Amino acid sequence: MTSTVRAAGTGVAAFVVAGAGAGVAALVVAGFVLGPHLGNLHNGLIGASFGAVGLYVVHRRPAVREGWLFVATGAAHAWMFAAREYGLHPGPLPGASWVGWLGVWPLPLVLVLVGVTIMGFPDGRLPSPGWRPVVGGLAAVGLVLSAVSALWPVEYARTGLVAPHPLHLPGRADAFYEIARGVGYLLFQLTWVVCVVVRLRRARGDEARQLRVFVFAAVGSGAAMVTGLLIWGSPLAGVLAVPLVAVAAGAAILKYRLYDIDPVLNKAFVFAVMAGLVTLGYAVLVTSIGQLVSGYASLVATGVVAVAFEPLRRRVQRLADRLVYGHRATAYEALARLSAHLATPAGRPLDGICATVADGVGAREVVLWAGTADELRAVSAWPESARPGGVCALGDVPGVPIVHDGRLRGVLTVVKADPLSAAERRLVGEVAAQAGLILELQGTAQRLVAAGDAARRRLERDLHDGAQQHLVTASFELGSLVRLAEASGDADLAARAESARARVLAATAELRELARGLHPAVLTDDGLGAAVEQLADRSAIPVRVAFDVESRPPAEVEATAYFFVSEGLANAAKHSGASVVRVGLTRRGDRLAIDVIDDGGGGAEVRTGSGLEGLADRLATLGARLEVDSGPSGTRIATVIPCA
């Protein structure tokens, strides 16, 4: 049933798209057949370009609302184009007054639709629910302006319609409409600009690039229009550039080669601004000094412009980098932020390294690999989703080597749209040096933890195979002595031997508990699941264990996970007064997630000298972080340990 409904919905959507495409195409073709007139040409180009791009987006991504808004915008302009051309035909054609009227008065409402399309770019949704009343206000203004235009010929002078207004009511509304139109249209444009600026400041990643592409295309079209007006006295250049805005917007919505387009925008911006500055400077210099140096004016102006060109180019390049790639921290700012991150107790040093590089060079991805030349693993990445799995060799991951004390510690790879500049390479090299020190310290700490665990295992085996076995043998001998004393009738000797045997058994039990606390044999022999179940069985509070670990992690990770659960259960039993504790262990890929949750009184915190502080330190050596959430009711401690 569900598949049938889905198929029916797909069929209806395809029918709607086909019908909309046919309608837009018919209106645009009809308008061009009847005209076109220069003052109405922009409606035809908007109708054709936005309609075609919107239909393509809807075909590729039906769930993206912006595609449907593009279709609606294109259809509205196609209708105004065809209707106005019908009314402008010198014929005149039958019903020209009514058809032309239908192509004029909806303009304010169509502008509201254009505003919603711009404000909703790139996904068709407003930046926040707070913008809905703003759109409602714009719609109310557009409705009032459209109503006045529908009742009086207040827009006919600008459109050039020769057919009379069919509803020309008594009285005049020209003065009111001129003021209201000026205020209303200015309000429309300011609202669109503010919304786009707010969205652009908040946007990150792909959405920021989508917005930059759209804004760049729109500004380029406006610049072409202004240039045409200044040079040729005609806005035709800007009008002809309108389809490029739709094409750029469609490419941004579909994210087609979105990263590759960043350098194009950057270089195009620099070229356009520098061409304008050089032309303007040349004209000003020739005009100002022409009277003084006569025939040498061009030569002198060329020399001055050439001297000033390079400093101007550098400044424009920095502006282009800021506009296209967003804010990039200077080397000093990047290293200062890294120092602040490393000083934060909860900060992950390697994550801070990747974030610093990404912020400093505007990278798309940064991955930090650690290990030897033959065995490198990705231990951190920005963004986290870019972190690959598996093992690679040095030649497979080209990047900046991380070297400390003459030894290779890893590689730092950077992926960005344009090549690294010399300053950016220096920044990456400086951060890589810091990464080498961090990797060395972490490696030393991990070796110390591993050595401590190995010493605990050896001590546990020595106690089990040595002192514990001697005590067990002594308890057997004392048991035999008890039986002999009872057989001989010496009750006093039997009682004293039984008392000694009981003390030996108690000492054996205490020694067994001591050995288990050092490093439980069940963890080594049977794995983490059996060891956690044993902890749950010995807990004074009921424990529910959810264990989903497909393969055994490394020994140091197993030991850390065991002590994590042990510390959590001990704290719950001593301090929480909980009725039940839930323990969860889940391994996905090379990550082991652990949480211990109780329903007790809460109030747990990491204090100096506490077990949680020692646990946090141990986790840090494995690149993990202790999370403590303990409110008025209940406590949750959690972590995610890398298993690579």
N, C-alpha and C positions, 0 to 999 in steps of 0.2 A: 504493500500500500504506500509506504514512504517513497519508494523508488518511483512509483507511478506519479505521485504528487510532484516529486522533484522534476521528473521528466516533463510534466505538464507546465510547471513553472518556467523551466528552461525554454520550452516552446513559445510560451506567451512573451517572455523577455526577448527572444529572437524576433518575434513578430513585431513587437514594439520598436525595437532597434531598427529593423528594416523599414518600417513605416516612417519613423522619424527621419531616417536617412533619405528616403525617397522624397519626403515633404520638403526638407531643407534644400536638397538639390534642385527640386522643381522651382522653388521660390527664387533661389539665387539665379538659376538659368533664365527664368522669366524676367527678373530685374535687369539682367544684362542684355536681354533681347530688346526690352523696352527702352533702355538707356545706353550706358549709365551716365549720370550726371556727377561731376566731380564732388559736389557738396554732399552727395549721398553714397559715394563710392565706399566710404569706410564701413557703412552698414553691410554692404555686400561682401566685403573682404572678411569682416568679423563673422558674418553668418557662415561663409564657406569654410574659413579656417577653424573657428571654434567648433562648428558643427562636425566637421570631418575628424578633428582631433578627439572631440568628445566621444564620437561614435567608435573610434578605434580603441580608446581607453575602455569604454564600456564593453567592447568585444573582448579585450584582453583581461580586464579586471572588473567584472560586473559589480562586485561588492564595494568598489570605491565610489563614494557619493560625488566626488568632484567631477568624475566623468559625466555623470548625469547633469550636473550643473553646467558643464561646458555645452552639452547638447541643448539644454534649455536656453542658454545665452545665445548660441548660434541660431537656434530656431527663431527666437524673438527678433534678432537683428535681420535674419533672412526675410521675415515677414515685413518688417519696417522697410527694408530695401525694396522688395517687390511692390508693396502697396504705394510707397512714395513714387517709384518710377511709373506706376500706373497713373497716379494723379498728376505727374509731371509731363506725361506724354502730350505732345502738342495737338493730338487728334481732334478734340478730346475723345476718350474712350467712354463707353457706356458705364454709368455709375461711378465716374471718376471722382466726384466730390466725396462720396461715402467711402470708397476704397482708400483714397488719399488720406481722408480724415482718420481711418483706422490705422494708418501708418504713422501718424503724428502724435496724437494725444497719449498713447501708452509709454512715450519715451521716459518720463520720470520713474515709472514702475519698472521699466527695463533697466534703468540705471541702478535701482535697488537690487534687482537680480544680479547685475554685474558686481555690485558691492558684496553681496553674499558669496558670489563665486570667488572673489579676491580674498575676502576675509576667511573663507573656508579652505583655501589652498594650503596643503596639497591633498588632504584627505576628505574634504567636504564638510568638516565639522568645525564649529567655532572654537576658538582657543579655550573658552571656559563658558559655563552656563551664564556667567555675568554679562556676556555679550548679547544674550537673547533680547533683553529689554531695549538695547541699543538698536538692534535690527528692527524691532517693533516700532521704535520711534522713526527710523528711516522710512519704513513702509508707510507710516501715517503721513509723513511729509510728502512722499511720492504719490500717495493716493489723492491728497489735496491738490497738488500740482497737476496731476493727470485729469482730475475732475474739472478744474478751471480750463485746461487746454481742450477738453472735450466739449465744453459749452461755449467757449469764445475762441476766435482765431488768433490767439496770442503767439503761436509758434509758426504761423504761416509765412511771415516775412522772412524768417531764417531758412525755411525749407524751400522757398521759391514755388510753392504749389500755385498753379494758376486756377485750379478748380475752386469754387467758392466753398466756404465752411457750411456744412449742411444744417448746423444747429445754432447759427449765429444769433444768440439771445440779445434782447435789448440791453443797453448799457455797455460800459467798457471795463475791462479788467486788466488792461495792459500795464498800468502803473503798479498795481498790486502784484501782478505776475512777475514783472521784471525784478522787483525787490525780493519776492519770495523765491523765485528761481535762483537768483544770485546767492542768497543766504543758504537755500536748500542744497544747491549743487556744491557750494563750498563745504557745507557740513558733511555731505556725502564723501567728498575727497579727503577731508581731514580724518574722518572716521576710518576710512580704508587705510590711510597711511599709518595712523596710530595703531590699528589692529595688526598690520603687517610688521611694524617695528617691534611691537610687544612680542609677537610670535617669533620673530627672528632672534630676539634677545634670549628667549627661553629655549629655542630649538637646539637640539644636539644631533650629531651624527648625520644620518641620511636626510632627516627633515630639514636641518639647517642648509644642507647642500641644495635640496629641492627649492627652498625659499630663495636662496641666493641666485639660482639659475633663473627663476621666474622674475625676480626683481631686476636682475641685470638685463634681461630681455625687454622688460617694460621700460626701464630707464633708457635703454638704447633706442627703442622706438620713439620715445619722447624727444631724445636728443636729435634724432634724425628729422623729426618734425620741426623743431626749433631751428636747426641748421638750414633746412629748406626754406623756412620763412625768411631767415636773415639773408641768405645768399640769392635765392631765386624768387623770393616773395610768394612761395607756394608751399602748402603743407603736404604736397604729394609724396615726398620722400618718406615722411612719417607714416602716411596712410598705407603706402606700399609695404612698409615694414611690419604692419600689424600681424600678418600671418606668421611671422617669425616668433612673435610672442606666444601664439597658440602652440606652435611646434615645440618651442623650448619648454613650455609648461607641460605638454604631453609627455615629452621625454623625461622631465623631472618626476611626474606622477608615476610613470612606469619604471623609474630608476634605471633607464637605459644608459649604460656607459656613464653613470653619474660621476664616478671618481675620475674617469679620464677627461671629463669636460672641465674640471677645475683649472688645469693649466691653460686651457684655451681661453676661459673667461679672464684669467689673470693677464695673459699676454694681450688679449683684445682690449682690456681696460687700459693697460699701459700704453698701447699703440694709439688708442683714440685720444687719451688725455694729452700725450706728448705731441701728437699731430696738431691738436687744437692750441696747445701752449706755444709751440714753435711758430705756427702760422700767425697767431695773435701777436707774439713778440716781434716777429719779423715785420708785420704790418705797422705796429706801433713805432718801431725804431726807424723804419723807412720814412714814415710820415713825420716823425719829430725831428730827425736830423737831415731830412732831404733838402731843406732850405739852406743848410749850412755847408754840406759837402757835395751837393749837387750830384754829379755822375757817380761819385764814389759811395753813394748812400747804400746801394745794394751790397757792395763789398763789405762795408763796415758793419751793416746789419747782420750779414751772414756770419762774420767773425764773432760778433757779440753773442748771437744765438748759439753758435757752436761752443763757445766757452761756457755758457750757462746751461748747455744741454745736459751734461752728465750729472751735475748736482740735482737738477730738476728730475732727471730720470730716476735717480736713487730714491728721492722722496716719493715720487709717484709709485714706484715699485713697492715701497713699504706700505703705502695706502692700499694698493691693489692686494697685497698679501693679507692685509687686515680685513678687507671687504670680502675676499673670496674664500680665504682659509679660516677667517675668524682670528681672535686674539691669540697671539703666541707669546709665551713668557720669554723674557730675555734670559740669557745664561745665568745671570745673577739671581733673577727671580726664581728660575727653575731650581737652582741649587739651594736657595733659601727655603723653598717649599719642601724640598727633599729633607733638609735638616729638620724642619718643623714636623714632618711626617714621621721621621725616625725617632723624634723625641716624644711622640704620642705613645702611651703604653699599649693601646689597642692597635697601633699601626703595624702593618705587615711590611717589613723592609723591602722585600723583593717586589711587592705590588707597588710600593712607593717609587721604586726605580723605574718601572714600566710607565707609571702615570706621569712621572717627571719628564721622561723622554717624549711621550706623546704630547704633553702640554708644551714642551719647548720647541718641537719641530713641526707640530701640526700633523702628526702621523695618523694613519688610518688604523694601523695595528703595530703593536710592539710586543715581542716575545722574548723572554729571558730563558736561555737554555743553560743547564748546569751539568757538569760531568767532565769526562775525559774526551780526548779527540775522537776516540772510537765509540763512545757511548754518551750521547747527550740527550737529556730529557728536558722537556719544557716544564719549568717549575713555577712560572708566573707569566701573565700576559695582560695587556690592555687592548681592548676590553677582555673580560674574562672568557667570553665566548670564543675568542680567537686562539685560545690555548690548545695546541694540537696534542695528541697522545702519541705513544710509541717512542722508539729509540732511533736516533739519527747519528750519523757520523759528521765530523767537522765540515767536510766538503759538501754535505747536503743542505746545510743551513748557512748560506753566505751572510755575513754580518760583521759586527765589530767584536773581535776577540776580547774576552775578559781574562786578564792576566794579573796574577798577584804573586810576588816573590819569584818571578820568572817561570811560574807554572800556569798552564792554561786551566782556568776554572770554569769557563763556559763561553757562550756567545750571546750577543745582544743583536737581534734582528729588528729592522725598522721597515715598515711598508708605508709609503706615502705616494701621493699622486705625482709629485715632481721630485727630481733628484735632490739629495741633501746638498746644501750649500757648504762652503768651507767653515762658516761659523757654526752651522748645525752639526757638522762632523766633529768639531772640537767639543761641542756640548755633549754629544753622545759618547765621545772618548772619555771625558771627565766623569760622566755618570757611570760608565763602564768600570772605571777605576774604583769608584765607590762600591759598585756591585761586587768587584773582586774581593774587597775587604770583608763585605758582608757574607759572601759565600764562604770565605775562609773561616770566619768566626762561627758561622752556622755549622760548617763541617767539623770544626774542632769540638763544638758543643755536642754534636751528634755522636762523634767518636767517644767522647767522655760518657755520654748516656749509654751507648752500646757497651763500652767497657764496664760500666757499673752493672748493667744487666747481666753481662757475662760473669762478672764476679759473684753476683747474687746467685746465678744458676749453679756455679761451682760450689759455693758455700752451702746451697740447699742440697746438692748431691753429697757433699762431704758429711753434712749432718745426717742425711738419710742413710748413707751407706756406712758411716762410722759411728758416731756417738749414739744415734737412734738405735742402730742394730745392737750395740753393746748393752744399752738399757733394756731392750726387748729380751736379750739373752739372760740378763740379770733377773728380769721378772720371771722368766721360765724357771731359773734355778731356785729362786725364792719360793715359787709355787711348789716345786718338788720338796723343798725343805719343810714347807707347811704340811704337806701330806705325810712326810716321814715323822714329823713331830706328833701329828695326830695319831699315827699308827703306834708310836711308842708310848702314848699316854701322857706326854709332856704338854699340857694345855698352855702353860705360860710361854714355852718356846714357840708353839704354833701361833699364838696370838701376836707375839713380837715379830715373827717372820711374815705373817699376813699384813701387819702394819707397814713393815718395810717394803713389802711387795706393792702395797697400795701407793706408797710414796714414789716408788720407781715408775709405776704406771702413770701417775699424775705428772711426773717429770717428763715422761715420754710424750704425753699429750701436749704439754706446754712446748716441748721442743718441736713437735710436729707443727703446732700453730706458728711457732717462730719461723720455721723453715718455709711454711706456706706464705707467710707475710713477706719473706725475702723474695721468693719467686716460686709460685705454686707449680708443683710437678705436673699437675693436670693441664696447665697451660702449654707446657712444652710437649707433653705426650699426646693430648687429645684436642688441643686447639682452644680458640677464644670462646666458642659457644659453650663447651663443657665447663670451662673455667667460670664463665658468667653465671651459668646455671648453679654451679656450686656456691657462688657468692649469694645467689638468691635463696638457696636452701638454708644457708646459715644466717640469713638476715633476721633481725628481730621484728621486722615489719613485712607484711605480705608484699611480694614483688612479682610484677608481671613483665615478662621478657618477650620482646619482639626482635627476633634475630634473623636477618636476611643478608648473610655474607656468603657469597658463592664460593670464593676461594680464600685460602689463608693469606693474610697480609704478611709483610716482613716481620721478623721477630721483635724489633724495637717498637713497631706500630702495635703489635699484639700486646706487648707488655704495657705500653702506655695506655691502650684502651682498657686493659684489665684494671690498672691502678685508677683510671678515671672512674670506672663504674664502682670500684671499691670505695673510693673517696666519697662519691655521691651517696652511696648506701650508708656509709658510716655517718656522714653529716645528717642524713635524714633520720637515722635512728637516734642520734644524740640530741639533736636540737629542734627538729621540726614538729614532733608530735603527730606525724602523718598517719593516716589509716592505710594507705597503699602507696607504693612507688612503682612507676612505669619506666622501664629501661628499653631503649630502642637502639639497635645497631644495624646500619644499612651500608652496604658497599655498592657503589655504582662507578664502574670504571676503576680509576686509581684514586678514589676518594672514599674514606670511611667516615660516615656521619654517626655521631653518638649523642644521645641525650638521656638525661636522668631527670624525671619529673616527679615531684611529690605534691600532696595536697595538704601540706602542713601549714605552719604559722608563718613561713617566709622569714625575711630579714637576713638572708645569707649575703656575704660580701667578701671580697678578696682583701684580707688584712695581712699586714706584715707578720711573717712567722707562721701563718695559717697553712693548713693542708692545701687550700685552694691556691695559695700563692705558689707553693711548690709545684702543684699540678700545672699552673699557667706557665711556669718556667720550663717545665719538661715539654709541654706542648709546643712552646716557642722554638725549641731546638729542632722540631720536625716541621716547622713552617706552619703550625696551626695556632689557633687563638681560642682562648677560653671565653665563653659567653655565659654570663650569669644574669638571670632574670628572676628576681626574688622580690615580690611585692608584699602587701599585707597578708595575702593568702596564697600559699604555694610557692615552690621554687623550681626553677628549671636551669640546669647547667648543660651546656651543649658545646660541641666542637666538630670540626671537619678536618680529618688528618689526611694529608697526601700519602699515598701508599707507594709511590714510585721510589 
